[in-house]
Amino acid sequence: MKSQSLNINFSGELKYITFPKLEKTGILKHCFTTRSGGVSEGCFSSMNMSFSRGDSRENVVSNYGIICDAAGIDVSHLVFTAQTHTDNCIIVTENDRGTGFSKPGFSDVDGLVTDRKGVALVTQFADCTPILFCDPRKKVIASVHSGWRGTVKRIGERAVRIMREKFGCEPKDIIAGIGPCIGQCCYEVDDPVFSAFRDAGFDTSLIFKPKDNGRYMLNMALANKTVLVSAGINPQNIDVPDICTCCNSDEMFSHRALGEKRGNMAAIIELK
């Protein structure tokens, strides 16, 4: 697995991804995991970040310890979502530390926003699109899980709106990183998905390639980039992935390639 747009980092057997533009802000810690460097076994091998797919809790806790140690994040700072492909984003504080990890999680939440230091936002993935946000001027961060349904609902724009309305962020100041997701090369969808994007006002000629069988190949990274740009983020402030999770299912968890018997990857971001 190689990338010209994202940074691939190594720490022993651990391999994880960071976003160049987010790194340059100097005010946060962040990472996006791969399958490498954990203790999970079998179909979860080896860096599974999900507590709900059948892996042992002990293994998942160990995996979070490994990646948090590498990223310089305290495990007790983690805040998890209960993702259900909504556009629901909530603001969290230090009072929410441990949510979904050491205490009950939120329900029907796919995005987290905070302006507090020491609050590590966690979202999980296996083909859906990760998006991390940072306003270095107002010192606000956010993380969203954007599947095709969340993308149609413009969850990325929802996060920007919360940053703007609740924290006074200017979209032109926001830096965003779109993480590895299933690529247009592998993401074949049917007409109901195409129609959902069309009816939501997306430029279907830009993000879909029609196939001879009446189906379409969907570019999720580009669809989400258009959402961020329409929300006012400067295109030059957005890192865009060149890694397809499905093509690289030996190194990334992919629902399309691996089915239900697999783990999840995680995006983590925290203000210093």
N, C-alpha and C positions, 0 to 999 in steps of 0.2 A: 504494500500500500504506500503510495507516494502522493504528495500534494504540492502544488505550486502556490496555493492561496492560504493554506492553514499551516500551523506549526505542529510537527509531530515530535513529541518529547519522549525520552527514555529514562527510566530509573531502574536499573537491574532488568528484570523481566517485564516490568511495567511499561506499557506504552499508552500515552494519552495525548490529546490534542488541545491546543490553545489557539486563540484568535489574535493575530498580529495587531490589529487596530485596538482591541481591548487591552492588550498588554501595554501598548504605548501610553495609555492613560495614567499608568503608574499608581492607581488608587484602589486596585482590586486584585483578588486572587480568583482564578477560575480554571476549569478543565472540562474536557469531554472525554469520557472513558472509551476504551476499546475492549476487546475480549481478552487482552493479554495482561498477565501479571497478577492474577488473583488466585484464590485457593479453591474455587468451586470446581466440580468435576462433572463428567458426562456431558449432557447437552447444555449444561450451564457453564462449561469450561471457557475461561477460567475466572473472568472478572464480571460475574453476574451482579447487578446492582438492584435487583428486584426482590422484595420480600414475598411477593404474591404468586410466583410462578412455579413453586414446588421445591426450590432449593432450600437447604437448611438455613435457619436464621443465623446460626453461628458463622456459617461461611459468608453470608452477605455482610454481617457486621464486620468480619475480618476484612472483606474487600473494601468497605468504606474506610476502615482504618488505614489500609495500604494507600489508597488514592489521596485521602486527606493528609496523610503524612507527607506525601510527595508534593502536594499543592500548598502545604503550610496552613491547612484549615483544621480547626478543632472540631472533632466529630460531634461534640455536644452542641455545636452551633447549627447543625443541620435542620432544615425545615422542608418537609416533603409535601407534595400535592397528592390528591386522589384523582387521577386524570380520567376523564370520561368524554373527551372530544368536544368540550364546550368552548365558549369564549369567555368563561368566567375567570377573572383575575382579581386577586385580593391583596391588600396591603398587610404585611406582617412586620412584627417587631421582635425585640429580644424576648418578649413574653411567649413567643411561639416556638422558641428553640426546642428541638426534640419532637415536634409534631410529626407524626407518622413514623417516628423512629423509636422513641422511648415513651411516647404517649399517643393517644388516639389522633388520627389524621383528619384533615378536612375532607369534605365530600363534594364531588362535582366541581373541582377546581383544576384549571389547566394553566394558570399563570400566577406568578408571585412577584410582588413589588416591595422594595424596602428602601429606606434612607438611613438605616441603622447599621453601624459597624458591627462586625461579629455576628451577623445573621446570614447563614449560608443557604441560598436558595437551591433546591434540588428538583430537577425534572427528569423523567425517564423516557427512553426511546428504543425502538427497534424497527426503524424505517421512517417514522414520522419526523417532522422537521423541528430541530431545536433552534430557538432564537434567544440570544442573550443581549441585554441592553445595558448601557451605562451613560449617564449624563455626568461628565467629569466636572462640570461647573457647579451643579446643584448637589452632586454626590448622591445620586439615586441609581439603583440597579433594578433589573427585572429579568425574569426568565419565563418563557412560555413553551408549551408543548403544542405544536401545530400539525395535526393530522389533516387530511383533506377537508374534513368537516370544519375543523377549527380555522383552516385557511379560508374557506368559503365565508365563514363568519367574521373573518379579519381579526383574529385574536391579537395579531401583532399590532394592529392599529388601536385595539382596545387597551393594550399595555401602554402605548404612547399617550393615549388620552388620559389615563390615570396619572402618568408621570407629569403631564402638563397641568391637569386640573388640580391635583392634590399636592404637588410639590413645586409648581411653577417652572417646570422644565420647558425649554424651547426645543422643538423637534430638530432644528438645525444644529443643536449642540449634542444630540444623542449619537452615540456610537453603537453599532449593532453587529453581532456576529451570527450568521446563519450556519448551523452546524451540519455535519454529514447526515444525509437522509437518502432515501431511495431516489435514484436518478431517473431522468427521462428515458434512459436506455432500458430500464427494467420495469417502469411503472405503467403497466397497461390497465386502463380503466374502461368502464362501460358508458353507455349513453346517459344514464341517470347522473353519473358523476360529472360528465361534460355539461349536461343541462343545468346542474346546480351552480357551476361556475359561471356559465353564460347568464343565467337568471340573476346572479349576484353582481353582474356588471363587469366581470373580468374580460379582458381581451383574449378570447379563446384562440385566436390565430397566433398569439404570442406564446402561450404556455402549453398548447396541445399540438401534437402531430397525429393526423388521422392515419389509420391503418386500413388495408384492403378488406379486413374482416368486419368493418363497421365499428371497431373499437378505437381507442386513442391512447397515445403515450403522453403522460402528464409530467411537466417539469415543476416539481414542488418548490425547489429552491428559488426559481425565477418567479413563481406565483407569489411566494412570500416576500421576495424582494420588491415586487410591484406594490404589495400592501404597505410595506415600510416607506417606500418613496411617496406613495399617495398620502401617508400620514405626516409627511413633511421632513423625513430624514434624508439628508444629502446622500446620493448614491455612492459618493466617494468615502462616506463614513460607514459603509457596510462591507464586511467580509462575507464572501460567497463561497460555498464549498465546491470542491472538484473531486469529492470522494463519494461514490455510490455505496451505500451500505449493503445492497443486494449483491453487487458485483464482488464485494469484498467480505462475503459472509464468513470466510475463514478467520477474519480479523475483527469483524463487526457483527453484532446481532442483527438479524434481518427477518422480520415476520414473513415476508414474501418468499425468501429463500429457505427458511428453516421451519416455518410453521409454528405451532403452539409450543413445541418442545424446545425451548430456548430461554436464554436470559434476556435482560435489558441492559442498555448502557445508561449512563447518567451524565447530565450537565450540572455543574456546580459553580456558583458564583457568589462572592462575598466581598464587601467593602473592607479595606484594611483599617 
